Amino acid sequence: MPDAADTPPPELAATADGVRLAELAESLPLSRASVFEVVKALGITTSKGPGPGGRGRVAWVTAAEAERITAAALAVDRGEV
């Protein structure tokens, strides 16, 4: 069972489309580039969808993927991996 510290914050509650990867990256204790390296290392493929207000195209991940990314990013930050 994941630790409460390993789950995305409530303000990142998943929408029907998932969680915006950029928004998730901002909430984690790693640099944006490091978060994208974590995503790559986990083999997660993002989906592209409309951005805020329906403008632009942004990367989305599912809520389950967001939890995996968060857990891995926190482990990296703690020096566990």
DSSP file (Angstrom, degrees, kcal/mol; ACC not computed):
  #  RESIDUE AA STRUCTURE BP1 BP2  ACC     N-H-->O    O-->H-N    N-H-->O    O-->H-N    TCO  KAPPA ALPHA  PHI   PSI    X-CA   Y-CA   Z-CA
    1    1 A M              0   0    0      0, 0.0     2,-0.0     0, 0.0     0, 0.0   0.000 360.0 360.0 360.0 129.2    0.0    0.0    0.0
    2    2 A P        -     0   0    0      0, 0.0     2,-0.1     0, 0.0     5,-0.1  -0.318 360.0-112.8 -67.6 145.8    1.5    3.4   -1.0
    3    3 A D    >   -     0   0    0      1,-0.1     3,-2.1     3,-0.0     4,-0.1  -0.439  25.9-116.3 -69.3 148.7    2.5    5.8    1.7
    4    4 A A  G >  S+     0   0    0      1,-0.3     3,-1.2     2,-0.2    -1,-0.1   0.815 117.4  60.2 -58.3 -29.8    0.4    9.0    1.8
    5    5 A A  G 3  S+     0   0    0      1,-0.2    -1,-0.3     4,-0.0    69,-0.0   0.636  97.6  60.8 -72.8 -12.6    3.5   10.9    0.9
    6    6 A D  G <  S+     0   0    0     -3,-2.1    65,-0.4     2,-0.1    -1,-0.2   0.232  89.6  86.0 -98.7  13.3    3.8    8.9   -2.3
    7    7 A T  S <  S-     0   0    0     -3,-1.2    60,-0.1    63,-0.1    61,-0.0  -0.844  88.7 -95.1-113.2 152.1    0.4   10.1   -3.8
    8    8 A P        -     0   0    0      0, 0.0    -2,-0.1     0, 0.0    -1,-0.1  -0.288  50.3 -97.3 -61.7 147.4   -0.2   13.2   -5.8
    9    9 A P    >   -     0   0    0      0, 0.0     3,-2.2     0, 0.0    18,-0.0  -0.251  35.0-108.3 -61.9 155.1   -1.5   16.2   -3.8
   10   10 A P  G >  S+     0   0    0      0, 0.0     3,-1.7     0, 0.0     0, 0.0   0.807 116.2  66.5 -57.6 -31.4   -5.3   16.7   -3.7
   11   11 A E  G 3  S+     0   0    0      1,-0.3     0, 0.0     2,-0.0     0, 0.0   0.650  96.1  58.7 -66.9 -11.1   -5.0   19.8   -6.0
   12   12 A L  G <  S+     0   0    0     -3,-2.2    -1,-0.3     7,-0.1     3,-0.1  -0.006  75.8 158.6-102.9  28.5   -3.8   17.4   -8.7
   13   13 A A    <   -     0   0    0     -3,-1.7     2,-0.1     1,-0.1     5,-0.1  -0.259  48.9-104.9 -53.5 134.5   -7.0   15.4   -8.6
   14   14 A A        -     0   0    0      5,-0.1     5,-0.2     1,-0.1     2,-0.1  -0.349  30.7-150.2 -66.7 138.3   -7.3   13.6  -11.8
   15   15 A T  B >   -A   18   0A   0      3,-2.4     3,-0.8    -3,-0.1    48,-0.2  -0.335  43.7 -85.8 -90.0-177.1   -9.9   14.8  -14.3
   16   16 A A  T 3  S+     0   0    0      1,-0.2     3,-0.1    -2,-0.1    -2,-0.1   0.803 135.1  47.8 -60.2 -27.0  -11.6   12.4  -16.8
   17   17 A D  T 3  S-     0   0    0      1,-0.3     2,-0.3    45,-0.1    -1,-0.2   0.615 115.9-118.6 -89.1 -14.5   -8.5   13.0  -19.0
   18   18 A G  B <   -A   15   0A   0     -3,-0.8    -3,-2.4    42,-0.1     2,-0.4  -0.880  47.6 -35.6 115.9-149.0   -6.0   12.4  -16.3
   19   19 A V  E     -B   61   0B   0     42,-3.3    42,-2.4    -2,-0.3     2,-0.3  -0.952  55.0-115.7-120.2 134.5   -3.3   14.7  -14.8
   20   20 A R  E  >  -B   60   0B   0     -2,-0.4     4,-2.2    40,-0.2    40,-0.2  -0.555  21.3-143.4 -68.3 127.5   -1.3   17.3  -16.7
   21   21 A L  H  > S+     0   0    0     38,-2.4     4,-2.8    -2,-0.3     5,-0.2   0.881  98.6  53.8 -62.1 -39.8    2.3   16.2  -16.6
   22   22 A A  H  > S+     0   0    0     37,-0.5     4,-1.7     2,-0.2    -1,-0.2   0.893 109.3  48.6 -62.8 -39.2    3.6   19.8  -16.4
   23   23 A E  H  > S+     0   0    0      2,-0.2     4,-0.9     1,-0.2    -1,-0.2   0.902 112.4  48.2 -67.6 -41.3    1.4   20.4  -13.4
   24   24 A L  H >X S+     0   0    0     -4,-2.2     3,-0.8     1,-0.2     4,-0.6   0.925 109.1  53.8 -62.8 -44.7    2.5   17.2  -11.7
   25   25 A A  H >< S+     0   0    0     -4,-2.8     3,-0.9     1,-0.3     5,-0.3   0.859 103.7  56.4 -60.1 -37.1    6.2   18.1  -12.4
   26   26 A E  H 3< S+     0   0    0     -4,-1.7    -1,-0.3     1,-0.2    -2,-0.2   0.794 105.9  51.4 -65.2 -28.0    5.8   21.5  -10.7
   27   27 A S  H << S+     0   0    0     -4,-0.9    -1,-0.2    -3,-0.8    -2,-0.2   0.554  95.4  86.9 -88.1  -7.2    4.6   19.8   -7.5
   28   28 A L  S << S-     0   0    0     -3,-0.9     7,-0.1    -4,-0.6    42,-0.0  -0.601  82.6-121.1 -97.0 155.8    7.5   17.4   -7.2
   29   29 A P  S    S+     0   0    0      0, 0.0     2,-0.3     0, 0.0    -1,-0.1   0.260  87.1  82.4 -80.4  14.8   10.8   18.0   -5.5
   30   30 A L  S    S-     0   0    0     -5,-0.3    -2,-0.1     1,-0.1    43,-0.0  -0.735  89.5 -93.4-111.5 163.4   12.8   17.3   -8.7
   31   31 A S     >  -     0   0    0     -2,-0.3     4,-2.2     1,-0.1     5,-0.2  -0.325  39.3-109.8 -67.6 159.7   13.6   19.6  -11.6
   32   32 A R  H  > S+     0   0    0      1,-0.2     4,-2.1     2,-0.2     5,-0.2   0.906 120.8  52.0 -57.3 -43.2   11.2   19.4  -14.6
   33   33 A A  H  > S+     0   0    0      1,-0.2     4,-1.7     2,-0.2    -1,-0.2   0.894 108.6  50.8 -62.6 -39.6   13.9   17.7  -16.7
   34   34 A S  H  > S+     0   0    0      2,-0.2     4,-2.1     1,-0.2    -1,-0.2   0.884 107.3  53.5 -66.1 -37.8   14.4   15.1  -13.9
   35   35 A V  H  X S+     0   0    0     -4,-2.2     4,-2.3     1,-0.2    -1,-0.2   0.914 108.2  50.0 -62.8 -41.4   10.7   14.4  -13.8
   36   36 A F  H  X S+     0   0    0     -4,-2.1     4,-2.2     1,-0.2    -1,-0.2   0.847 108.4  53.0 -66.7 -32.0   10.7   13.7  -17.5
   37   37 A E  H  X S+     0   0    0     -4,-1.7     4,-2.7     2,-0.2    -1,-0.2   0.880 108.0  51.0 -66.6 -37.8   13.7   11.3  -17.0
   38   38 A V  H  X S+     0   0    0     -4,-2.1     4,-2.2     2,-0.2    -2,-0.2   0.924 109.3  50.6 -63.1 -44.6   11.6    9.5  -14.4
   39   39 A V  H  X>S+     0   0    0     -4,-2.3     5,-2.1     1,-0.2     4,-0.6   0.926 112.7  46.4 -58.7 -45.4    8.7    9.2  -16.8
   40   40 A K  H ><5S+     0   0    0     -4,-2.2     3,-1.1     1,-0.2    -2,-0.2   0.920 111.2  51.3 -63.9 -44.2   11.1    7.8  -19.4
   41   41 A A  H 3<5S+     0   0    0     -4,-2.7    -1,-0.2     1,-0.3    -2,-0.2   0.840 109.2  51.0 -63.9 -33.1   12.7    5.4  -17.0
   42   42 A L  H 3<5S-     0   0    0     -4,-2.2    -1,-0.3    -5,-0.2    -2,-0.2   0.575 111.3-123.3 -79.7  -9.0    9.3    4.1  -15.9
   43   43 A G  T <<5 +     0   0    0     -3,-1.1     2,-0.4    -4,-0.6    -3,-0.2   0.775  53.5 160.5  73.6  25.9    8.3    3.6  -19.6
   44   44 A I      < -     0   0    0     -5,-2.1     2,-0.5    -6,-0.2    -1,-0.2  -0.678  28.3-153.9 -86.1 131.8    5.3    5.8  -19.3
   45   45 A T        -     0   0    0     -2,-0.4     2,-0.1    -5,-0.0    -5,-0.0  -0.916  13.0-142.8-104.3 125.7    3.8    7.1  -22.6
   46   46 A T        -     0   0    0     -2,-0.5     2,-0.4    15,-0.1    15,-0.2  -0.440   7.0-134.5 -82.7 159.5    1.9   10.4  -22.2
   47   47 A S  E     -C   60   0B   0     13,-2.5    13,-2.9    -2,-0.1     2,-0.4  -0.895  17.6-127.9-110.5 148.3   -1.2   11.2  -24.2
   48   48 A K  E     +C   59   0B   0     -2,-0.4    11,-0.2    11,-0.2     9,-0.0  -0.787  40.3 150.7 -97.4 136.1   -1.6   14.6  -25.8
   49   49 A G  E     -C   58   0B   0      9,-2.4     9,-3.2    -2,-0.4     2,-0.0  -0.913  49.0 -58.8-152.1 176.8   -4.7   16.5  -25.2
   50   50 A P  E     -C   57   0B   0      0, 0.0     7,-0.2     0, 0.0     6,-0.2  -0.314  51.8-133.1 -65.2 144.8   -6.1   20.1  -25.0
   51   51 A G    >   -     0   0    0      5,-1.3     3,-2.1     4,-0.9     4,-0.1  -0.062  51.4 -42.0 -82.6-170.3   -4.5   22.4  -22.5
   52   52 A P  G >  S+     0   0    0      0, 0.0     3,-1.3     0, 0.0    -1,-0.2  -0.279 133.4  13.0 -56.6 135.5   -6.2   24.7  -20.0
   53   53 A G  G 3  S-     0   0    0      1,-0.2     3,-0.1    -3,-0.1    -2,-0.1   0.641 128.8 -75.2  71.0  13.4   -9.1   26.5  -21.5
   54   54 A G  G <  S+     0   0    0     -3,-2.1     2,-0.4     1,-0.3    -1,-0.2   0.580  98.6 132.4  77.4   8.5   -9.0   24.1  -24.5
   55   55 A R    <   -     0   0    0     -3,-1.3    -4,-0.9    -5,-0.1    -1,-0.3  -0.745  57.4 -12.3 -99.3 142.4   -5.9   25.9  -25.9
   56   56 A G  S    S-     0   0    0     -2,-0.4    -5,-1.3    -6,-0.2     2,-0.4   0.029  82.8 -77.6  70.2-177.7   -2.8   24.1  -27.1
   57   57 A R  E     + C   0  50B   0     -7,-0.2     2,-0.3    -9,-0.0    -1,-0.1  -0.990  48.4 177.8-124.3 130.3   -1.7   20.5  -26.7
   58   58 A V  E     - C   0  49B   0     -9,-3.2    -9,-2.4    -2,-0.4     2,-0.4  -0.875  32.8-100.1-130.1 163.2   -0.3   19.3  -23.4
   59   59 A A  E     - C   0  48B   0     -2,-0.3   -38,-2.4   -11,-0.2   -37,-0.5  -0.677  38.1-171.3 -86.1 134.4    0.9   15.9  -22.1
   60   60 A W  E     -BC  20  47B   0    -13,-2.9   -13,-2.5    -2,-0.4     2,-0.3  -0.924   7.5-168.5-123.2 149.0   -1.4   14.0  -19.8
   61   61 A V  E     -B   19   0B   0    -42,-2.4   -42,-3.3    -2,-0.3   -15,-0.1  -0.929  30.8-102.6-128.8 158.4   -0.9   10.9  -17.7
   62   62 A T     >  -     0   0    0     -2,-0.3     4,-2.5   -44,-0.2     5,-0.2  -0.291  34.9-107.7 -72.9 165.3   -3.5    8.7  -16.0
   63   63 A A  H  > S+     0   0    0      1,-0.2     4,-2.0     2,-0.2     5,-0.1   0.894 122.0  51.9 -60.6 -40.6   -4.0    9.0  -12.2
   64   64 A A  H  > S+     0   0    0      1,-0.2     4,-1.9     2,-0.2    -1,-0.2   0.904 110.4  47.8 -63.9 -41.2   -2.3    5.7  -11.7
   65   65 A E  H  > S+     0   0    0      1,-0.2     4,-2.8     2,-0.2    -2,-0.2   0.885 108.4  55.4 -66.3 -37.8    0.7    6.8  -13.8
   66   66 A A  H  X S+     0   0    0     -4,-2.5     4,-2.5     1,-0.2    -2,-0.2   0.890 107.3  50.0 -61.1 -39.3    0.8   10.0  -11.8
   67   67 A E  H  X S+     0   0    0     -4,-2.0     4,-2.6     2,-0.2    -1,-0.2   0.908 111.2  48.4 -65.5 -41.7    1.0    8.0   -8.6
   68   68 A R  H  X S+     0   0    0     -4,-1.9     4,-2.4     2,-0.2    -2,-0.2   0.915 112.9  48.0 -63.9 -42.8    3.9    5.9  -10.0
   69   69 A I  H  X S+     0   0    0     -4,-2.8     4,-2.8     2,-0.2     5,-0.2   0.923 112.7  48.9 -63.5 -44.6    5.7    9.0  -11.1
   70   70 A T  H  X S+     0   0    0     -4,-2.5     4,-2.5     2,-0.2     5,-0.2   0.935 111.8  48.0 -61.6 -47.7    5.2   10.7   -7.7
   71   71 A A  H  X S+     0   0    0     -4,-2.6     4,-1.9   -65,-0.4    -1,-0.2   0.918 115.1  45.3 -60.5 -44.1    6.4    7.6   -5.8
   72   72 A A  H  X S+     0   0    0     -4,-2.4     4,-2.3     2,-0.2    -2,-0.2   0.905 112.4  50.7 -67.9 -41.3    9.5    7.3   -8.1
   73   73 A A  H  X S+     0   0    0     -4,-2.8     4,-2.5     1,-0.2    -2,-0.2   0.896 111.0  48.7 -64.1 -39.8   10.3   11.0   -7.9
   74   74 A L  H  X S+     0   0    0     -4,-2.5     4,-2.0     2,-0.2    -1,-0.2   0.878 110.0  51.8 -67.9 -37.1   10.1   11.0   -4.1
   75   75 A A  H  <>S+     0   0    0     -4,-1.9     5,-2.6    -5,-0.2     6,-0.7   0.904 110.8  48.1 -64.3 -41.0   12.4    7.9   -4.0
   76   76 A V  H ><5S+     0   0    0     -4,-2.3     3,-1.3     1,-0.2    -2,-0.2   0.932 110.5  51.6 -63.4 -45.1   14.9    9.7   -6.2
   77   77 A D  H 3<5S+     0   0    0     -4,-2.5    -2,-0.2     1,-0.3    -1,-0.2   0.851 109.4  49.7 -61.6 -35.1   14.7   12.8   -4.0
   78   78 A R  T 3<5S-     0   0    0     -4,-2.0    -1,-0.3    -5,-0.1    -2,-0.2   0.523 116.5-116.4 -80.6  -5.5   15.3   10.7   -0.9
   79   79 A G  T < 5S+     0   0    0     -3,-1.3    -3,-0.2    -4,-0.4    -2,-0.1   0.681  78.4 127.1  79.7  18.0   18.3    9.1   -2.6
   80   80 A E      <       0   0    0     -5,-2.6    -4,-0.2    -6,-0.2    -5,-0.1   0.747 360.0 360.0 -79.9 -24.1   16.8    5.6   -2.6
   81   81 A V              0   0    0     -6,-0.7    -5,-0.2    -9,-0.1    -1,-0.1   0.311 360.0 360.0-137.5 360.0   17.3    5.1   -6.3
